[in-house]
Amino acid sequence: MRMNKLKLIVLLGVFASYSTSCSVQNNVTKTPPVKNTPKPNNNTNPPKPSVTGTKPTPGASTDDNFRTTLPEIKREFRGAWIASVANINWPSRNDLTVDQQKAEAINMLETLKNNNFNAAIFQIRPSADALYTSNIEPWSYFLTGETGTAPYPNYDPLQFWIEEAHKRGLELHVWLNPYRAHHSNGGAVNKLSMANKLSDIVVRLKNGMYWFDPANPKTQGHVSNVVKDIVKRYDIDAIHFDDYFYPYATYNKGADFPDNATWNAYVSSGGTLSRADWRRDNVNKFVERIYKEIHAEKNNVKFGISPFGIWKPGYPAGVVGSSQYDELYADAKLWLNKGWVDYFSPQLYWPIDSKGQAFESLLNWWQSENTMKRHLWPGLNTVEIRVSDRPTEIKNQIEISRKVLKNDAGEIHWSIAGLTKNPGMLPTLKNGPYAEKALTPKSPWIKAVPLQTPTLFATDNGSFVQTSWSTKNAADVFQWVLFTQYNGVWDTEILTLDTLSKDIPKFKDGKKLSGVAIKAIDRLGNESDYMAKKIK
């Protein structure tokens, strides 16, 4: 009877061990749902790759976990604008086949990845139109050659860009022009154009463009709906506005913006602001609203604005040029002071030695106004900055930005053409400031659920160590960072989400592998705790 009891205990122990093993395996492979996952629709994001580590093959196990001090991971925002308006960058023409469009997109994203960039700022709404599937606005003329005509065979360009960017470890920021209703290069205004469909809130400027009236509540509601629709349905990393609020005076040949109807209504209702302050107030309220609505829909989606680089002449002392405050009615300094952006990219398109618009002086001034400590990543005029040696000038501007911005450095290049069409630009950057890959800086003001520590497996296979890793919260992971230690010195390597294993040489440059560690990185650049193993 006693022997039977012992046998029964042993059998129960084996069964419990087997059940626990199955449970652990199930926990590793099952992916929890993504927070804020949109309802099913035609643009439902494909499932992310299953982030499950490969079990180590038979061999001498090297599973000695240990705690150590890992090096800081290099961080810097490195983005490039990709413009669709007037077919500036993509697609290069409005009569390309779908396959040609896709090939151009992949080529651009490969270029960014291979030269250690980490973000693309892709224009999906150049003028109240869409380079994505929308029930609110028509397909873009710049995509198919006619406003409202879908690509054939039909596909969703934005979804394609998101998937291709993310598989390369690049953030995809979607760039919208908030108030332009029709571009003068955008073909005929047809019955599907928003300039016709919303004619009661649109004005025609003297250069042939159509503009939404920023003061009209219908304008603000319409653009708000467009933004919320994109944030809800697509797995994007940020919404991005450029510098066009009220239009530049040249667009209306120097005449005042034609908003008499809304201005008179404001005055009649008892409004007391001056016309200029009233216009600025319209834009201020709109910017604050968009910022709050984005984060209410999906907290991990950032909001960035790239205003004209000068707030007002004389700020800082000695600066001359156009005033966005007085001409565009854009009080960009206020938005930065209030923290209504997650990143702010003033277009500092002048040379370092420009007397009236010195690059470093302007960047220092904007930094002094960054009271809420948001990301400040200047826009650089990589395409046509007026110097004899553009690559060296841009490299030097990056170095100045690093000096001024320190641990939160970054920049956005206008535009990708400045990188690809100047044969010296990319080699200068990759052999200089962009020699190593970098994560985007963290956004500590945006709350995020901490990532769980990934599990690391390691097996000694003779001349190399076979490593793999897994995590329970795969849906929240964007990238991995692999650490390898040779003779006590750690190296780091940033890896894409679908990279789940790596064979690591036991000897490199005469040095012996002594440790391996892995961290997960989320969509906001936050790091998990690490798992490290000693290699004997």
N, C-alpha and C positions, 0 to 999 in steps of 0.2 A: 504493500500500500504506500509506503514511504517513497519507494522508487518510482511508483506511478505518479506521485505528487511532483517529484523532481522533474520527471519527464514532462509533465503538464506545464510546469513553470517555464522550463526551457522552451517548449513549443510556443507558449504565450509570449515569451520574450522575443523569439524570432519573428512571430507574426506582428508584434508591436513595432519592432525595428523596421520590418518591411513596410508597414503602414506609414511610419514616420518618414521613411525615405521617399515613398510615393508622394506624400504630402509636400515635402521640401521641393521635390522636382516639379510638382504642380505649381507651387508658389513661384518658382523661378521662371517658368515658361508662360504663365498666364499674365497678360498685360491689362492693368487696370484702365478704365476709360479715361480719356483725356478730359481735364477740367474744361468746362465751357464748350464741349463738343457741340457743333451746330446740328440742327435737325437734318435728317436725310434730305438730300437734294441732288441736282445734277452735278454739283461740284463737291460732292462728298470726298474728303481727303482719303487717299488710299491708306491702308494700315501701314504703320511704320514697321521696319524690319524687326522680326522677333529677336530681342536682345537677350539671347540665351547662350551662355558659354559652352564651348565644346568640352566634353569630359576628357580629362587627360588620358592619353593612351598608356598602356602598361609600361612601367619603367620605374626608375628610382624617384620617388616622390620628393619634391622640394617644397613642402608645405609648411615651413617654419615661419609663422606670422611674427612680425615684430613692428614696433613703433620707432619712428625716426623723424628727422627734420627734413622735409622735402623742399626743394628750391621754389621760389616764387615763379609762377607761370607768366611769361611775357604777355602784356596786354597793350593793345592799341587798336583803335577803330580805323579801318582802311576800306573806304568805300569809293564807288564810282557811280556817277549819274549815267543812266541809259535813257535817252530821250526818244520818245515816239513822235512828238509834235513835228510836223513838216518832214517826217522821216529822217530826222537828224542822225539817229543811231540805229534804232530797230523799230520795225523792219526797215531795211535800207531803201526799199521801194514799196509802194502800196499795191503792186501787182505780183508779188512773189507768191509761189505756191506754198502750201502749208509745210511741205518738207523743206523748202528753202528757208522759210521762217524759222523752223526748228533748228536747222543746221546753223544759222546765224546766231541764234540764242545760245546754243551749246558752245559754239566757238568763243563767244564773249565770256561765258561763265568759266570755261576751261582756262582762258587767258587770266582771269582774275584769280582762280584757284592756284594756277601754276606760278603766279608771281606774288603769292602770299598775301593777297587781299582777303578780307573776311566778310564783305557785304556788297550787295548790288542795290542801287536805288533806281527802281524800274518805273517809268512813267506809264500808268495804266489809264489815266483820264486826262488827256491833254486839253480838252475843251468840251465839257459836258457830253462826253462820249465814252466808250468803253472798249478796252482791249481785254475784256473778260465777259462772261455770260451775265447779262443784267436784264432784269425786268423793269428797271427804272430809266435807263438811258440807252441810246442806240449804239450798235457797233460802230467803231471809229472808221472814218474815211481813210485814216493813215494806215489802217490794217488791210482793207479790202478795196479801196478806191471809190467807195460809195457809202455815205452815212447810212447806217441801218442794215447793210448787207453783211451777213455772217460769213466767216471763212468757209471754204469748201475744199475738202470735206471738213465738216464742222468739228472744231475742237476749242478748248478753253486755253488761250495763251497764258493767262495768269496762273492757272493751275499747273501748266507745263513748266513755267518759269520757277514756281515754288518748288516743285519736285526736283527739278534739275539743279537748282541752287542748293537745296538742303542736302542732297546726296553728295555734294562737293564740300560740305561744311561751311557754306556761305549763308549769311542772313539775307532775306529778301524783303526789302523795304519798298512799299508801294507808294508812288509819287502821284499826287493829284493836284491839278490846278483848280482851286476852289471856285473862282468867279468867272473864268472865261467860258462863254457859251458857244462861240464859234470862231475858229481861227481863219484869217484871211487866206491861208494856204490850204484850207480844209475843204475845197471843192464847193459846189453849189449848196445853198441852204435849201434842203428838201423838206418834205412834209414830216419826216421822222426826226429832223433836227430839233434839239431843245430850243433853239432860237425861235422856232415856229410854235412848238408845243407849249412853251412857257413864255410866249411873246409879251404877256402882261407884266413880267418882271425883268425883261431883257431890254437893253438899249443898244443902238448901233453907233459905233464910234466912227470917226472920220477916216480912219485907215482901213475900214472894211470889216473890222472885228465886231463881234457882238459880246456884250458883257452883262452879267447878272447885276442887278442893283443890290449892293451889299446891305443897304438899309431896309430892304423889304423883308418882312418876316418869312414870306414864302421862299425867298432865296435861302435864308438860313436853314429853314426846315428841309428844303430839298437837298441841299448839300449834306446836312446832318444825316438824312436818310441814306444817301449814297455811301457815306463813310461807315455807318453802322452796318449796312448790308455787307460791305466788303469784310469788315472785321468779323462779323458773325459767321460768314460762309467760308472764309479762306484761312488757311494756316500760315498767315503772314507774320513777320516779325515787327513791322512798324508801319504807321501811316506817316507820309511825308508831304508837307506843303512847301512850295517854292516861294519866290519873292513877289508874286503878282497878287495884290489885294485890290485896292482901287488901282486902275491902270496908270502906267507912266503917261505924263502929259503929252508926249509925242504921239501916242496912240490916237489922241483926239486933236492933233495938230495944234496943241497949245490951248485949246478951249477947255473950259471947266467941264467936269463930269456932269452929264445930263440927268440929274436926279431931282429935278424940281418937284415932281409929284410927291415923292416921299418926304422931301424937305418941307414942303408946304403943309403936308399932313402933320408932321412933327410940330411945326410952329403953331398950327391951328389947335393942336391938342394941349398947348401950354408949355411946350419944350423951351428951355432957357439956354441950352448950350449954343456956342457959336457953330457955324456950319462945319468948320474944320474939326472941332472937338466932337461934334455929333457923328461925323464920319468915323473918326477914330474910335469912338465909343461903340459903334456898330461892329467894327472889326474886333475890338477887345472882347466884347461879349461872345462873339462867335468863336474866337480862339479858345476862350475858357470853356465854353460849352463842348467843343469838339474834344478837348483834352479829357474832360470828365466823362463824356459819353464813351470814349474808347476804353477807358479803364473800367467803366461799369460793365461793359460787354465782355472784355477779356483783359484781365489785369496785366498779363505778360506782353501785350502789344504796346510798343513804345509809340510816342508821338514826337515827330521832329519837324522843325521849320528851318528853312534856309533863307533868311531875309537878305536884302541888299546890305552891303557891308558897312555903310555909314548910317548911323542913326540920325544925326544932324551934323552939318558943318560946324567945326569948332569942338567936337567931342571925339577924341581928345584935342587939345590945343594944336593948332596948325593944320588940322584936317579940313580939306575943301572938297566940294563935289555936291552931288544931288543929296537931297534930304528925304529919306523914306518917310519920316515923320510928317513932313509938310506936303510931299507930292503923292505918296502912296497911302497916306493916312494910316500908316502902320507903326504903332508905338511898340516896336519890337523889344526895346529895352524893358518896357513894362512886363511883357510876357515872360522875359527871362527873370526879372525881379520877383514876379509872382510865382514862378515855378510852374507855368502852364504848358511847359514842354518837358520832354525827357531828354531830348538833345537839341542843340541849337547850333546851326552851321552858317554863320554870317559869311556872305560871299566876299572874301578878301582877295579880289582878283587883280591886285596891283603888285608891282615888284617890291622887294625888300627896301630898295633905295629910293622909292617914289617919294618925292618931297611933299606932296599934298595928301597922300594916302599911304603912309608907310605901313607895311605889313605888320611889323612887330608892335608898333604903337597902337594900332587898331586892335590887335589881338589882346594886348595887355589891358586896353580899356574895356573891352567886352568881358574879359576875365574879372575885372574889378566890379562889374555889374552883376556877376553871376552869384548873387547872394544866397540862392537856394541850392547851390552846388550841383547844378545839373551838368550833363555832358556838354562841353563846348568844343566842337570839332569844326574848324574853319573849312570853308569851301575854297579850293585852290583852282586857279585858272590854267589848268594843264594844257588846254588846247591852244590858247593864243596870248598868253601873257607876253607883254612887250619887252622882251629882253633878247639878247643875241644867243644865249645858251639856255634854252628852256629846261632841259633835264637838270642841269646844275642848280638853276634857280629854284625849281620845285623841290629838289633834294634839300637845299638849304632852308626852304620854308618849313619843311617837315622837321628839320633839326631845331629850328626856332620854336615851333609848336611844342615839341617835346620839352624844351627848356621852360617854356611858359606854363604849360599844362601839367607837367610832371607825370604823376601816375595815372592821369586820366587823359592821355594824349590821343589824338586821332585827327583825321581829315577826310574830306570827300573831294574827289577829283572831277572837275568839269572839263571834259566828260570822258567817257571811255575812248572816244576818238583821239583824245590827247595822249592816251597811253599807247594806242595801237598804230597811229599814223606817224608818229615821230619815232624813227628807228632807234634813237638813243634813250628814250624815256624809260621803258621797262627795264633794260639792262642796268641803267643807272640806279633805279630804285631797288631792284633785286640784289644787286651787288653792294648796295649801301644800306639805307634804313630799313628795307624790307627783306633783309637777308634771311631772317627767321620768321616762321609763322607766329601769329599772335592771336590770343583770344580777345574778344571785344571786352571793354571795361565793364565792371559790374554796375548795376543801377540800384544802390542800397535803399533808395526811397520807395521802391516798388516791392511790396511784400510778396514773398514766395514760400511755398512749402519746401522745407529742406529735402534734398535728395537723400535716398538711402545709400549706404556704403555698398559699392559693388563687391561681388565675390570674385576673387582671383584664383585661377588654377595654374599650376606650373609643374611641368614634368621634364626631367633631365633626359634628353635623347642623344647624349653623346657630345657632339660638337656644338649643339645648340640646346636651348631650353624652350620647350613648347609652352606658350602661355595662352590662356583664354580667360574671358571674364563674362559675367552676367549680372543682372540686377532685377529686382522685383518691380521697380517702377519705371519700366522702359519708356512709357509714353511721355515721361517728363525729361528724358535725356536728349540732349542735342549733339553732344560730342563727348569724346573720351580724352584723357591725358594719360599717357603711359610714361612711367619713369623707369629708367634703367641705371643701375649703379655699377661702375667699373672702377676697381681699386679705390672705393670709397667716395667717388665723385658721381653725382647724379646728372643725368641728361634727361630732357623732356621731349616728348613728341605728341603733337596734337593730332588726333585721329577722328575720322568721320564716324557717324553713328553706326553704320553697317560694318565697321571693322571690329570684329569680335575675337580675333586671335592674332598672334604674331609669333614667329620663330625668332628667338633672340640669340645671336652668337655668344658662346661662352667666353670667347676671347676677341678683343677688338683693339687694334694698334698696340698689341703686346700687353694689354690690360685684361684682367680677369673679371667676369661678371660676378657680382656679389649680392645684388638685390634687384628686385622688380616690384613696382607699385602701380596701382591704377586708381584714377579718380573719374567720376562722372561729372559732366558740365551741363547745366540746364539752359533753357532758352534765354535767360537773362545773364548768362555768364557766371552764375553762382556755382561753386564747387561743392561736391560731396566730400565727406571724409574719405580717407584712402584705405586700401588694404595693401600691405606690403609683405613680401616673402623673402627670406634669406635664400640665397643660392649657394650651395656648398660645392 
